[in-house]
Protein backbone atom coordinates (compact mmCIF):
# COMPACT_ATOMS: atom_id res chain seq x y z
CA UNK A 1 0.00 0.00 0.00
CA UNK A 2 1.48 3.35 -1.04
CA UNK A 3 0.39 6.29 1.10
CA UNK A 4 -0.07 9.54 -0.78
CA UNK A 5 0.09 13.25 -0.02
CA UNK A 6 -1.66 15.06 -2.85
CA UNK A 7 -1.02 18.80 -2.99
CA UNK A 8 -3.36 20.61 -5.34
CA UNK A 9 -5.98 17.88 -4.97
CA UNK A 10 -8.89 19.83 -6.48
CA UNK A 11 -7.02 20.85 -9.65
CA UNK A 12 -7.04 18.79 -12.83
CA UNK A 13 -3.93 16.76 -11.96
CA UNK A 14 -5.13 16.16 -8.39
CA UNK A 15 -8.54 15.01 -9.60
CA UNK A 16 -6.98 12.69 -12.18
CA UNK A 17 -4.68 11.26 -9.51
CA UNK A 18 -7.68 10.58 -7.28
CA UNK A 19 -9.39 8.84 -10.21
CA UNK A 20 -6.37 6.54 -10.36
CA UNK A 21 -6.63 5.91 -6.60
CA UNK A 22 -10.31 5.09 -7.13
CA UNK A 23 -9.38 2.55 -9.81
CA UNK A 24 -6.71 0.96 -7.60
CA UNK A 25 -7.89 1.17 -4.00
CA UNK A 26 -5.78 -1.89 -3.16
CA UNK A 27 -2.57 -0.01 -4.04
CA UNK A 28 -3.04 3.52 -2.76
CA UNK A 29 -4.21 5.22 0.38
CA UNK A 30 -4.59 9.00 0.64
CA UNK A 31 -3.20 10.39 3.89
CA UNK A 32 -2.85 14.11 3.10
CA UNK A 33 -4.75 16.42 0.75
CA UNK A 34 -4.42 20.13 0.06
CA UNK A 35 -6.32 22.69 -1.95
CA UNK A 36 -6.17 26.47 -2.26
CA UNK A 37 -9.67 27.94 -2.35
CA UNK A 38 -11.96 25.13 -3.53
CA UNK A 39 -13.16 24.25 -0.04
CA UNK A 40 -16.32 22.43 -1.09
CA UNK A 41 -14.44 20.29 -3.59
CA UNK A 42 -11.90 19.42 -0.91
CA UNK A 43 -14.67 18.57 1.56
CA UNK A 44 -16.12 16.06 -0.92
CA UNK A 45 -12.67 14.50 -1.40
CA UNK A 46 -12.16 14.28 2.38
CA UNK A 47 -15.51 12.55 2.69
CA UNK A 48 -14.50 9.98 0.09
CA UNK A 49 -10.78 9.43 0.78
CA UNK A 50 -10.58 10.12 4.54
CA UNK A 51 -7.10 11.68 4.72
CA UNK A 52 -5.44 12.22 8.11
CA UNK A 53 -4.39 15.82 7.47
CA UNK A 54 -5.46 18.51 5.01
CA UNK A 55 -4.32 22.06 4.27
CA UNK A 56 -5.91 25.05 2.59
CA UNK A 57 -4.70 28.56 1.69
CA UNK A 58 -5.85 30.59 4.69
CA UNK A 59 -7.53 30.58 8.07
CA UNK A 60 -10.95 31.50 6.69
CA UNK A 61 -10.77 28.54 4.35
CA UNK A 62 -9.80 26.28 7.24
CA UNK A 63 -12.77 27.50 9.31
CA UNK A 64 -15.17 27.10 6.39
CA UNK A 65 -13.87 23.58 5.82
CA UNK A 66 -14.21 22.72 9.49
CA UNK A 67 -17.89 23.81 9.38
CA UNK A 68 -18.55 21.79 6.24
CA UNK A 69 -17.14 18.66 7.84
CA UNK A 70 -19.18 18.85 11.03
CA UNK A 71 -20.46 15.45 12.04
CA UNK A 72 -18.30 13.68 9.45
CA UNK A 73 -14.76 12.34 9.22
CA UNK A 74 -12.59 15.21 10.36
CA UNK A 75 -8.87 15.25 9.55
CA UNK A 76 -6.46 17.67 11.13
CA UNK A 77 -6.93 20.97 9.24
CA UNK A 78 -3.91 23.17 8.55
CA UNK A 79 -3.53 26.32 6.48
CA UNK A 80 -1.00 28.56 4.75
CA UNK A 81 2.52 27.79 3.59
CA UNK A 82 3.32 25.85 6.75
CA UNK A 83 0.24 23.69 6.20
CA UNK A 84 1.36 22.83 2.67
CA UNK A 85 4.87 22.07 3.89
CA UNK A 86 3.50 19.71 6.54
CA UNK A 87 1.26 17.96 4.04
CA UNK A 88 4.19 17.50 1.63
CA UNK A 89 6.43 16.00 4.30
CA UNK A 90 3.72 14.21 6.32
CA UNK A 91 5.17 11.29 8.26
CA UNK A 92 2.42 8.88 7.21
CA UNK A 93 2.92 9.33 3.50
CA UNK A 94 5.37 7.60 1.18
CA UNK A 95 4.89 9.75 -1.89
CA UNK A 96 4.09 13.42 -2.37
CA UNK A 97 2.33 14.42 -5.58
CA UNK A 98 3.07 18.11 -5.98
CA UNK A 99 0.37 19.49 -8.23
CA UNK A 100 -0.28 22.92 -6.81
CA UNK A 101 -0.12 25.89 -9.18
CA UNK A 102 2.56 28.55 -9.19
CA UNK A 103 5.51 29.63 -7.10
CA UNK A 104 3.75 28.48 -3.92
CA UNK A 105 4.78 24.92 -4.83
CA UNK A 106 8.50 25.50 -4.26
CA UNK A 107 8.81 25.23 -0.48
CA UNK A 108 6.52 22.20 -0.13
CA UNK A 109 8.60 20.50 -2.86
CA UNK A 110 11.81 21.13 -0.94
CA UNK A 111 10.17 19.85 2.24
CA UNK A 112 9.10 16.63 0.52
CA UNK A 113 12.62 16.10 -0.83
CA UNK A 114 14.26 16.81 2.52
CA UNK A 115 11.99 14.28 4.22
CA UNK A 116 13.06 11.74 1.56
CA UNK A 117 9.58 11.10 0.17
CA UNK A 118 9.10 9.74 -3.29
CA UNK A 119 8.26 12.86 -5.24
CA UNK A 120 5.94 13.12 -8.22
CA UNK A 121 6.46 16.62 -9.50
CA UNK A 122 3.76 18.37 -11.50
CA UNK A 123 4.50 21.90 -10.33
CA UNK A 124 6.65 23.43 -13.06
CA UNK A 125 7.67 26.50 -11.09
CA UNK A 126 9.68 24.43 -8.62
CA UNK A 127 12.30 23.55 -11.23
CA UNK A 128 11.93 26.73 -13.25
CA UNK A 129 12.61 28.98 -10.26
CA UNK A 130 15.12 26.95 -8.35
CA UNK A 131 16.21 24.03 -10.54
CA UNK A 132 19.82 24.00 -9.34
CA UNK A 133 18.86 24.01 -5.66
CA UNK A 134 16.07 21.46 -6.06
CA UNK A 135 18.17 19.03 -8.13
CA UNK A 136 21.09 19.29 -5.69
CA UNK A 137 18.75 18.61 -2.77
CA UNK A 138 17.24 15.63 -4.58
CA UNK A 139 20.69 14.18 -5.25
CA UNK A 140 21.78 14.77 -1.67
CA UNK A 141 18.67 12.99 -0.31
CA UNK A 142 18.66 10.20 -2.87
CA UNK A 143 15.26 11.28 -4.19
CA UNK A 144 14.22 10.65 -7.80
CA UNK A 145 11.96 13.40 -9.06
CA UNK A 146 9.29 11.63 -11.07
CA UNK A 147 7.98 14.01 -13.71
CA UNK A 148 4.22 14.25 -14.05
CA UNK A 149 4.21 16.58 -17.03
CA UNK A 150 3.44 14.40 -20.06
CA UNK A 151 6.51 15.60 -22.00
CA UNK A 152 8.97 14.95 -19.20
CA UNK A 153 7.33 11.67 -18.34
CA UNK A 154 7.73 10.68 -22.00
CA UNK A 155 11.43 11.56 -21.94
CA UNK A 156 11.91 9.78 -18.61
CA UNK A 157 10.26 6.67 -20.10
CA UNK A 158 12.39 6.82 -23.27
CA UNK A 159 15.52 7.03 -21.12
CA UNK A 160 14.80 3.79 -19.23
CA UNK A 161 17.45 1.24 -20.08
CA UNK A 162 19.65 3.82 -21.78
CA UNK A 163 22.81 5.54 -20.59
CA UNK A 164 22.58 9.32 -20.06
CA UNK A 165 25.86 9.79 -21.93
CA UNK A 166 24.35 8.32 -25.11
CA UNK A 167 21.68 11.01 -25.21
CA UNK A 168 22.21 13.72 -27.78
CA UNK A 169 18.93 15.52 -27.91
CA UNK A 170 15.60 15.90 -26.13
CA UNK A 171 12.71 16.67 -28.44
CA UNK A 172 9.75 18.22 -26.64
CA UNK A 173 6.49 18.16 -28.54
CA UNK A 174 4.00 21.01 -28.30
CA UNK A 175 0.39 21.00 -29.45
CA UNK A 176 0.89 24.53 -30.75
CA UNK A 177 -2.14 25.78 -28.83
CA UNK A 178 -5.26 27.37 -30.34
CA UNK A 179 -3.39 30.08 -32.32
CA UNK A 180 -0.97 27.95 -34.28
CA UNK A 181 -2.60 28.85 -37.57
CA UNK A 182 -3.67 32.37 -36.72
CA UNK A 183 -1.69 35.00 -38.63
CA UNK A 184 0.41 37.36 -36.50
CA UNK A 185 -1.55 40.47 -37.53
CA UNK A 186 -4.68 39.00 -35.91
CA UNK A 187 -2.99 38.41 -32.55
CA UNK A 188 -3.96 41.90 -31.32
CA UNK A 189 -7.63 40.93 -31.36
CA UNK A 190 -7.32 37.60 -29.48
CA UNK A 191 -9.95 37.38 -26.74
CA UNK A 192 -9.74 35.64 -23.38
CA UNK A 193 -12.44 33.17 -24.43
CA UNK A 194 -10.48 32.14 -27.53
CA UNK A 195 -7.29 31.73 -25.51
CA UNK A 196 -9.07 29.52 -22.98
CA UNK A 197 -10.13 27.09 -25.68
CA UNK A 198 -7.34 24.51 -25.96
CA UNK A 199 -7.57 22.12 -28.94
CA UNK A 200 -6.36 18.86 -27.36
CA UNK A 201 -5.77 19.03 -23.59
CA UNK A 202 -8.19 19.94 -20.78
CA UNK A 203 -6.33 21.77 -18.02
CA UNK A 204 -6.57 24.61 -15.49
CA UNK A 205 -6.85 28.24 -16.66
CA UNK A 206 -3.30 29.38 -15.98
CA UNK A 207 -1.73 26.49 -17.90
CA UNK A 208 -4.28 26.83 -20.71
CA UNK A 209 -3.19 30.43 -21.30
CA UNK A 210 0.44 29.32 -21.01
CA UNK A 211 -0.30 26.81 -23.75
CA UNK A 212 -1.81 29.51 -25.97
CA UNK A 213 1.31 31.69 -25.59
CA UNK A 214 3.61 28.61 -25.81
CA UNK A 215 5.08 29.77 -22.49
CA UNK A 216 4.00 26.41 -21.13
CA UNK A 217 6.52 24.87 -23.53
CA UNK A 218 9.06 27.50 -22.53
CA UNK A 219 8.70 26.53 -18.87
CA UNK A 220 8.97 22.87 -19.89
CA UNK A 221 12.24 23.59 -21.70
CA UNK A 222 13.67 24.98 -18.45
CA UNK A 223 12.25 22.00 -16.53
CA UNK A 224 13.82 19.52 -18.96
CA UNK A 225 17.12 21.39 -18.80
CA UNK A 226 17.28 20.74 -15.05
CA UNK A 227 15.64 17.31 -14.81
CA UNK A 228 17.76 15.68 -17.49
CA UNK A 229 20.93 17.78 -17.16
CA UNK A 230 21.36 18.68 -20.82
CA UNK A 231 22.60 21.86 -22.46
CA UNK A 232 19.99 24.32 -23.83
CA UNK A 233 21.23 23.54 -27.37
CA UNK A 234 20.37 19.89 -26.81
CA UNK A 235 16.68 20.68 -26.38
CA UNK A 236 14.44 21.08 -29.40
CA UNK A 237 10.78 22.00 -29.49
CA UNK A 238 8.64 20.65 -32.29
CA UNK A 239 4.97 21.44 -32.82
CA UNK A 240 2.83 18.32 -33.08
CA UNK A 241 -0.86 19.28 -33.17
CA UNK A 242 -2.25 15.77 -32.64
CA UNK A 243 -0.52 15.47 -29.22
CA UNK A 244 -0.04 11.71 -29.68
CA UNK A 245 3.77 11.71 -29.49
CA UNK A 246 4.33 13.05 -25.97
CA UNK A 247 8.05 13.70 -26.51
CA UNK A 248 11.20 12.02 -27.83
CA UNK A 249 14.84 11.36 -27.10
CA UNK A 250 17.54 11.33 -29.79
CA UNK A 251 20.62 9.15 -29.16
CA UNK A 252 24.09 9.51 -30.62
CA UNK A 253 23.58 6.62 -33.07
CA UNK A 254 20.77 8.52 -34.76
CA UNK A 255 18.03 6.51 -33.04
CA UNK A 256 15.03 8.43 -31.81
CA UNK A 257 12.76 6.93 -29.17
CA UNK A 258 9.30 8.36 -28.67
CA UNK A 259 6.57 7.73 -26.15
CA UNK A 260 3.05 7.77 -27.56
CA UNK A 261 -0.42 7.64 -26.13
CA UNK A 262 -3.75 9.39 -26.00
CA UNK A 263 -3.57 13.02 -24.85
CA UNK A 264 -4.74 12.10 -21.36
CA UNK A 265 -2.66 13.09 -18.34
CA UNK A 266 -3.60 9.91 -16.42
CA UNK A 267 -0.83 7.99 -18.16
CA UNK A 268 1.95 10.24 -16.89
CA UNK A 269 0.40 10.64 -13.44
CA UNK A 270 -0.01 6.92 -12.88
CA UNK A 271 3.53 6.18 -14.11
CA UNK A 272 4.86 8.69 -11.57
CA UNK A 273 2.79 7.07 -8.81
CA UNK A 274 3.64 3.46 -9.61
CA UNK A 275 7.10 3.57 -11.27
CA UNK A 276 8.67 1.22 -12.27
CA UNK A 277 5.38 -0.67 -12.60
CA UNK A 278 2.59 0.28 -14.98
CA UNK A 279 -1.01 0.26 -13.82
CA UNK A 280 -3.99 -0.94 -15.80
CA UNK A 281 -5.81 2.30 -16.66
CA UNK A 282 -8.34 0.78 -19.06
CA UNK A 283 -7.16 3.33 -21.58
CA UNK A 284 -7.54 2.94 -25.35
CA UNK A 285 -4.44 3.05 -27.56
CA UNK A 286 -4.23 5.74 -30.21
CA UNK A 287 -6.14 4.50 -33.26
CA UNK A 288 -3.36 4.85 -35.84
CA UNK A 289 -5.32 3.87 -38.92
CA UNK A 290 -7.98 6.40 -38.03
CA UNK A 291 -5.39 9.09 -37.28
CA UNK A 292 -3.83 8.47 -40.70
CA UNK A 293 -0.93 10.89 -40.21
CA UNK A 294 1.00 12.51 -37.42
CA UNK A 295 2.31 15.96 -38.33
CA UNK A 296 5.25 17.99 -37.08
CA UNK A 297 6.35 21.57 -37.70
CA UNK A 298 8.80 24.17 -36.44
CA UNK A 299 7.45 26.54 -33.78
CA UNK A 300 6.99 30.14 -34.94
CA UNK A 301 9.26 32.16 -32.66
CA UNK A 302 8.03 35.46 -34.07
CA UNK A 303 4.43 34.74 -33.11
CA UNK A 304 5.43 33.07 -29.86
CA UNK A 305 8.55 34.80 -28.44
CA UNK A 306 8.05 32.96 -25.12
CA UNK A 307 10.21 30.13 -26.40
CA UNK A 308 13.18 32.42 -27.02
CA UNK A 309 12.69 33.95 -23.55
CA UNK A 310 12.92 30.47 -22.05
CA UNK A 311 16.04 29.46 -23.97
CA UNK A 312 17.63 32.77 -22.97
CA UNK A 313 16.76 32.08 -19.32
CA UNK A 314 18.38 28.61 -19.59
CA UNK A 315 21.56 30.09 -21.05
CA UNK A 316 21.86 32.91 -18.51
CA UNK A 317 20.50 30.98 -15.50
CA UNK A 318 20.88 32.65 -12.08
CA UNK A 319 17.72 34.51 -11.07
CA UNK A 320 16.54 35.02 -14.66
CA UNK A 321 14.32 31.90 -14.93
CA UNK A 322 12.54 32.90 -11.69
CA UNK A 323 12.01 36.39 -13.11
CA UNK A 324 10.63 34.97 -16.34
CA UNK A 325 8.24 32.78 -14.38
CA UNK A 326 7.04 35.54 -12.03
CA UNK A 327 6.54 38.04 -14.85
CA UNK A 328 4.60 35.41 -16.79
CA UNK A 329 2.38 34.56 -13.80
CA UNK A 330 1.60 38.24 -13.23
CA UNK A 331 0.88 38.81 -16.91
CA UNK A 332 -1.31 35.71 -17.27
CA UNK A 333 -3.46 36.61 -14.26
CA UNK A 334 -3.80 40.19 -15.59
CA UNK A 335 -4.91 38.72 -18.94
CA UNK A 336 -7.38 36.41 -17.18
CA UNK A 337 -8.80 39.51 -15.46
CA UNK A 338 -8.99 41.24 -18.86
CA UNK A 339 -6.63 43.97 -17.70
CA UNK A 340 -4.22 43.44 -20.62
CA UNK A 341 -4.34 42.01 -24.13
CA UNK A 342 -2.86 38.72 -25.30
CA UNK A 343 0.33 40.14 -26.79
CA UNK A 344 0.93 42.29 -23.71
CA UNK A 345 1.86 39.04 -21.96
CA UNK A 346 4.99 38.83 -24.16
CA UNK A 347 5.72 42.55 -23.75
CA UNK A 348 5.54 42.35 -19.95
CA UNK A 349 7.80 39.32 -19.73
CA UNK A 350 10.45 40.65 -22.08
CA UNK A 351 10.56 44.13 -20.43
CA UNK A 352 10.79 42.58 -16.97
CA UNK A 353 13.59 40.23 -18.04
CA UNK A 354 15.50 43.07 -19.74
CA UNK A 355 15.44 45.33 -16.68
CA UNK A 356 16.44 42.60 -14.21
CA UNK A 357 19.92 42.63 -12.69
CA UNK A 358 20.73 38.95 -12.67
CA UNK A 359 22.36 37.21 -9.70
CA UNK A 360 24.55 34.17 -10.35
CA UNK A 361 24.16 31.00 -8.24
CA UNK A 362 21.41 32.52 -6.12
CA UNK A 363 20.31 31.02 -2.82
CA UNK A 364 16.64 30.46 -2.08
CA UNK A 365 16.09 33.89 -0.54
CA UNK A 366 17.62 35.69 -3.57
CA UNK A 367 15.35 33.65 -5.82
CA UNK A 368 12.28 34.55 -3.80
CA UNK A 369 13.38 38.19 -3.79
CA UNK A 370 13.83 38.15 -7.57
CA UNK A 371 10.39 36.57 -7.84
CA UNK A 372 8.73 39.38 -5.84
CA UNK A 373 10.73 42.02 -7.69
CA UNK A 374 9.57 40.63 -11.04
CA UNK A 375 5.92 40.54 -9.94
CA UNK A 376 6.06 44.19 -8.92
CA UNK A 377 7.92 45.18 -12.05
CA UNK A 378 5.49 43.38 -14.34
CA UNK A 379 2.52 44.84 -12.44
CA UNK A 380 3.97 48.36 -12.85
CA UNK A 381 4.21 47.79 -16.60
CA UNK A 382 0.50 46.94 -16.94
MG1 LIG B 1 3.09 19.42 -20.61
Boltz pocket constraint, residues with backbone or C-beta under 6 A from the ligand:
constraints:
  - pocket:
      binder: B
      contacts: [[A, 149], [A, 150], [A, 151], [A, 220]]
      max_distance: 6.0
